[in-house]
Amino acid sequence: MDIIGKRLWFFLGSGAAILAGIISLLIPPALRPGIDFTGGSAMTLTFSRAISESEVRSVLTGMGHPEAIIQVLGEDSVFIRTTALREAELGPDDSVVTPAEHVQIEEALGDNVAPIEAREFTSVSPVVARETVRNAAIAVAIAAVAILVYITWAFRRVPNPFRYGVCAVVALVHDLLVVLGAFSILGKTMNMEVNSMFIVGVLTVLGYSVNDTIVVFDRIRENISQAIERPLREVVNESLWQTLGRSLNTSLTTLVVLVALYLLGGSTIRPLVLAFIIGIVTGTYSSIFVASQLLVSWEIGDFGRVLRFLHLAPARSS
């Protein structure tokens, strides 16, 4: 099968996925922010016995906080993060008319789960989350430049090594846009929120994607060194078939574990796991059907033909 010969269809598929994501990102809110990005309240509670996440979540859901992030710490402690909780309502004489909402939650958990032996309550500021997003964006930009420089140097013995670096970075941006677009669509259709774990997932996925792309490029480099006179199109097509089984087997075995984690793991890690799942699928796709195809299109002048067509189209219409 001539994979390279069908590159137009692969480009159209990627373009459609990215376009759908960009349209969703342009519709406010671009992404549905979780508690990490909007601020809220956090409490750490220690109970008199071992407790489970389901017990705590049942009480919080009944009190109107299904969005709560719950992490069990050890057997008898739990960390809870919610949207901002109401302060206590005071009367004219400063007496408490309505207890603070976190006090009501603690009382409900003490009555319905187990007596509480220790407690700690704090407010969560969204400022830290904004700094995290900014630092993540800077990290991605620095990583892209570093990848471009490294691949250009590592492939310096093949013709046009700079193209390999550019194609790898384009594949990385492709994966980033697909993941962001998917979460934007899921946020609007399924109320999927993004939090700090989502950022961790995106950064990890980008590393996975670049690694897969370099594996394919390295095989192309080896085949070029063995058959210098062969057209790049044939070398790339052969290299893709040689690495296809390895890429698919690695991705499928990883996906089996991730799907199990998504179905059986707690709700706290689901944004992270879902980012992994989407990212690994699109990362494997981009390594085979985007980065390598771009390399061939650049070599045989596809981009120049497209630009000439776009330049001549207005003249013909006039």
Secondary structure as the mmCIF struct_conf table of DSSP 4:
data_model
#
loop_
_struct_conf.conf_type_id
_struct_conf.id
_struct_conf.beg_label_comp_id
_struct_conf.beg_label_asym_id
_struct_conf.beg_label_seq_id
_struct_conf.end_label_comp_id
_struct_conf.end_label_asym_id
_struct_conf.end_label_seq_id
BEND BEND1 ILE A 3 ILE A 3
HELX_RH_3T_P HELX_RH_3T_P1 ILE A 4 LYS A 6
HELX_RH_AL_P HELX_RH_AL_P1 ARG A 7 LEU A 26
BEND BEND2 ILE A 27 LEU A 31
STRN STRN1 PRO A 33 PRO A 33
HELX_RH_AL_P HELX_RH_AL_P2 ILE A 35 THR A 38
STRN STRN2 GLY A 40 PHE A 47
BEND BEND3 SER A 48 ARG A 49
HELX_RH_AL_P HELX_RH_AL_P3 GLU A 53 GLY A 62
TURN_TY1_P TURN_TY1_P1 MET A 63 GLY A 64
TURN_TY1_P TURN_TY1_P2 PRO A 66 GLU A 67
STRN STRN3 ILE A 69 LEU A 73
TURN_TY1_P TURN_TY1_P3 GLY A 74 ASP A 76
STRN STRN4 SER A 77 THR A 82
BEND BEND4 THR A 83 THR A 83
HELX_LH_PP_P HELX_LH_PP_P1 ALA A 84 ALA A 88
STRN STRN5 GLU A 89 LEU A 90
TURN_TY1_P TURN_TY1_P4 PRO A 92 ASP A 93
BEND BEND5 ASP A 94 ASP A 94
STRN STRN6 VAL A 96 THR A 98
HELX_RH_AL_P HELX_RH_AL_P4 GLU A 101 ASN A 112
TURN_TY1_P TURN_TY1_P5 VAL A 113 VAL A 113
STRN STRN7 ILE A 116 VAL A 124
HELX_RH_AL_P HELX_RH_AL_P5 PRO A 126 ALA A 154
TURN_TY1_P TURN_TY1_P6 PHE A 155 ARG A 157
BEND BEND6 VAL A 158 ASN A 160
HELX_RH_AL_P HELX_RH_AL_P6 PRO A 161 MET A 190
STRN STRN8 VAL A 194 VAL A 194
HELX_RH_AL_P HELX_RH_AL_P7 SER A 196 GLN A 226
TURN_TY1_P TURN_TY1_P7 ILE A 228 GLU A 229
BEND BEND7 ARG A 230 ARG A 230
HELX_RH_AL_P HELX_RH_AL_P8 LEU A 232 LEU A 264
BEND BEND8 GLY A 265 GLY A 265
HELX_RH_3T_P HELX_RH_3T_P2 SER A 267 ILE A 269
HELX_RH_AL_P HELX_RH_AL_P9 ARG A 270 SER A 286
HELX_RH_PI_P HELX_RH_PI_P1 SER A 287 ALA A 291
HELX_RH_AL_P HELX_RH_AL_P10 SER A 292 ILE A 300
TURN_TY1_P TURN_TY1_P8 GLY A 301 GLY A 301
HELX_RH_AL_P HELX_RH_AL_P11 ASP A 302 SER A 317
#
